[in-house]
Amino acid sequence: MDRLIDAINAKQNPSVVGLDPTEALVPPQVVASFADEVRDEVESAEEVPAAQLAVAFYEFNRAIIDAVADIVPAVKPQIAMYEALGTNGVDVYAMTCEYAAERGLYVLGDVKRGDIGSTAAAYAHHLSGVAGPDGASYDPWHEDAVTVNPYLGTDGITPFVEAAAAADKDIFALVRTSNPSSSELQELELASGGRVYEHVADLVERWGEATVGERGYSRVGAVVGATHPEEGKALRARMPHTFFLVPGYGAQGGTAADVAGMFDAEGSGAIVNSSRGIIGAWRKSGRYSESMGADEALDLVAESAREAAIDMRDNLRVAVYR
Ligand SMILES: O=c1ccn([C@@H]2O[C@H](COP(=O)(O)O)[C@@H](O)[C@H]2O)c(=O)[nH]1
């Protein structure tokens, strides 16, 4: 986690831009501009729409990464948006991670993996790499961290912790998620006392304890939703060595004031994600027109994303670096 914390400190910005493209978030003229190129490259006509969107997602992401690379420390591509386009989409997920890494950004892959130990060991290739030539490993994903699902318990997480430690990478386990139905399971009272998410929080703190870095946080972070400000504040105190990834800012209603309590006394300990609020800002800019060309529309996407990212950074600075 030291690398992430240093990147946050260098930019004085505890925020991460979520790269969650969907068809509705990419200007239609950008998608249309790739029709001919894609038609020439695919093997069958049925592949065209998904392949075309995948290329458009990549150009959209590159425009956003270029626009924010000097002001944010990290990006969080959400793999679901890419997997939804099949294998072309998965390629674009990896290409997006690689491009962001080349631009010097910490890449947090939101892949939410979790399974029994033997299968988790296979999923941990996101951190350890895949088989390369001469027995060496090769990293096709270019992620610095991934999100994991702790529901299967310790044996489902240990392979990720070991892979993270070996590769100087990190993981973030779901503890108190931002979505409305999260309370159905996470708030259940345990017979032994406390709530389910509090017990998960204690496990996460324990899973990380052998990997605490120079900045005081372990390689095992926690996902804590901005939509739970009071619980997040209590978790901050309960998990002194666990760095938080805080989604739910912006589109889900979370504000800078809501997340302030999830930071430590030095203004560290958390990074706040916004996806639609940044990458979809062009739609609320009032400057979009259907008559724009693809390049002009991409310029608007980039400008609007930068403005939204600066706005988020400045709001967080006021609320957190007090
Ligand atoms: O509790 C959680 C865990 C993950 N997410 C993910 O974060 C982004 C949020 O997107 P917005 O557009 O900023 O709402 C998305 O990738 C989710 O899958 C979350 O929201 N809450």
The ligand as a Tripos MOL2 file, in Angstrom:
@<TRIPOS>MOLECULE
LIG
   21    22     1     0     0
SMALL
NO_CHARGES

@<TRIPOS>ATOM
      1 O1        -19.4560   -1.3750   -2.3870 O.2       1 LIG1
      2 C1        -19.1210   -1.1900   -3.5600 C.ar      1 LIG1
      3 C2        -18.1180   -1.9150   -4.1810 C.ar      1 LIG1
      4 C3        -17.7700   -1.5980   -5.4580 C.ar      1 LIG1
      5 N1        -18.3890   -0.6070   -6.1460 N.ar      1 LIG1
      6 C4        -17.9240   -0.3160   -7.5160 C.3       1 LIG1
      7 O2        -17.4510    1.0390   -7.5640 O.3       1 LIG1
      8 C5        -17.8930    1.6650   -8.7610 C.3       1 LIG1
      9 C6        -18.8550    2.7860   -8.4450 C.3       1 LIG1
     10 O3        -19.2910    3.4410   -9.5970 O.3       1 LIG1
     11 P1        -20.0810    4.8640   -9.5500 P.3       1 LIG1
     12 O4        -20.4080    5.1190  -10.9680 O.co2     1 LIG1
     13 O5        -19.1160    5.8680   -8.9720 O.co2     1 LIG1
     14 O6        -21.2700    4.6720   -8.6940 O.co2     1 LIG1
     15 C7        -18.4880    0.5590   -9.6080 C.3       1 LIG1
     16 O7        -17.4530   -0.0220  -10.3710 O.3       1 LIG1
     17 C8        -18.9810   -0.4430   -8.5990 C.3       1 LIG1
     18 O8        -19.0190   -1.7630   -9.0830 O.3       1 LIG1
     19 C9        -19.3910    0.0880   -5.5370 C.ar      1 LIG1
     20 O9        -19.9910    1.0070   -6.1250 O.2       1 LIG1
     21 N2        -19.7250   -0.2110   -4.2460 N.ar      1 LIG1
@<TRIPOS>BOND
     1     1     2 2
     2     2     3 ar
     3     2    21 ar
     4     3     4 ar
     5     4     5 ar
     6     5     6 1
     7     5    19 ar
     8     6     7 1
     9     6    17 1
    10     7     8 1
    11     8     9 1
    12     8    15 1
    13     9    10 1
    14    10    11 1
    15    11    12 2
    16    11    13 1
    17    11    14 1
    18    15    16 1
    19    15    17 1
    20    17    18 1
    21    19    20 2
    22    19    21 ar
@<TRIPOS>SUBSTRUCTURE
     1 LIG1         1 GROUP 0 **** ****
